[in-house]
C-alpha cells in the first residue's frame, strides 16, 4: 500500500555504504524506530550474500517484530529485502548503490502493507516522513563513520 523512494548523494565509497546497510546488528544504534535486531544467518552464494534477520520496530506503545530475507547482489550493487514473517502482509525494499565521481548515489525504495488495516492507514499518513528520517539516519551514520578528518 504505502510506496515511496528517496535518493541521496553521500560522500562515501559504494563499498562502505553497502557494508553499512548490511550491518543489521547495528541498526538499533542509529535507525529511527528500530528497537532491536537479530541476524539468524548470513551466507555467501556466488555473487549473492543471503541474510535472514529480525527487526523490532516501534514507537510509544506500538512495537512489533518482523523477519526479513535480505539479498545483496554484488554484480548489480543492490540489496533486496522481503518479509518472511510478522505484521507485514508484504514488504519490498530495494537499495541501489551507484558510484558518481567522488560520491555514491543511494536509491532506497520501499513498498509494504501491514496485515492490520487500521495501522496501515495510520502508517500511510506518516510513511514519507518516516522514510526520510531513515534515509537521514543512514546518511548521518555514514558521514560519522567514514568522513573523519
N, C-alpha and C positions, 0 to 999 in steps of 0.2 A: 504494500500500500504506500507508505512513505518511500520516496525515491529521490535521491539528490546526489550531487557530486561537488567536490571542491578541488581546486587546483592551486598549488603553491610552488614557488621557486625557493629552494633552500640552499644555502651556501655550505654544502657538504658533498662528499662523494656519493655516488649512487650506492656503492657497496656499504658505506656507513649507514645510510638510511634504510636499506633493505635489512641489515642486521638489527637496527633499532626496532623496526616493525616486527621482526621475527622473535625478538626477546620478550616474549609474552609474560614471563615471570616478573618482569619489572613494571608491567602496566599499572599495578596499584600505586606505584610511587608517583606517577605523573598523569595518567589518563583520567579525566573527569568522570565521576560516577562509577569508576572501576574500584570495587571494594576488595576483590581477591582474584587470584588466577592460579591455575594448576595445569601444568603440562603433563599429559599422560604418556605420550610417546612422540618421538622425533626420529625420523629415519630418512636416509637418502635412497633414492630410487632413480638411477640415471641422472637426468637433468632436473629432477624434482626433489624438493625437501618436503616431506609429509609430516604434519604435526596434528595431534589431537589434543585439544585443551579445553578447559572450563574457564569462563569468566563470570564473576559475580558482579552484577551491575545494580546500582541502587541509589536512591536519594530519599532522605527522610524515612518514612515508614515502609516505602516500597523497595523490595530487594528480590532479585531472582538470579538464578544461575543457569547458564546455557552452555552446552557442549558444542564445540565447533571443529570443523575439519579445515585445516589450513594447508594450502598447496602453494609452494614457491616454485615457479618455473624459471630456472636460470637462463634459458635461451631467450625467453620473452621479457625478462625482468618484471614479472607480475607476481602478485600474491593474491590468490583467490580464497575467500572464506565463505563456507556454507555451514548452516546449523545442522547438528545431529540430534539434539535433544534440548528440551527446556521450553520456555514460554513462547518461543517463536514458531509461527506457522511455517515461515521460511526466512532465510537470510542469504543475501548475495552481496558480498563486499568484494571490491577489486581495487588493488593498489597497482598503479603503473608507474614505473620509475624511468625517466629519460634524462640522459646527460645533455645539458645545454651549456656549452662553453665551460665556465668555471662554477656553475651551479647545477643542481639537479631539480628537474620538474617532477612533482608528485601529483598524480591524479588519483583521487580517492572517491570511489563511487559506492554508494550504499543503497540497497533495496531490501526492505524487510516488511514483515507483517506479524503482529503478535496474535496469539490464539485468543486472547481476551479482547473482545470487540470494543469495550469501553476504554480500556487502556490504549488501544490502537488509535482511537480518536484523540485522546489526550496527547499521545506521542506525536501524532501527525502535526499538531499545532506548534510544538516546540522543536520539531525534528531538525530543521535547517540551522537553528541557533545551536543545538547540541552538536551537530556535525562540525560547525565552525569552531566550537570550543575544543573538540577533539583534535582537529587539524592544528589549531593554535598550540595545543599541548605537545603534539609531536614535533612541531617546528621549534618550539622553545627548548624542548629536551635535546634535539639535535644541535641547536646552537650552543646550549650549555655544555654538552659533551664534547663537541668536535671543533668549536671555534675559540678555544682558549689561546690567548696571546701571551 
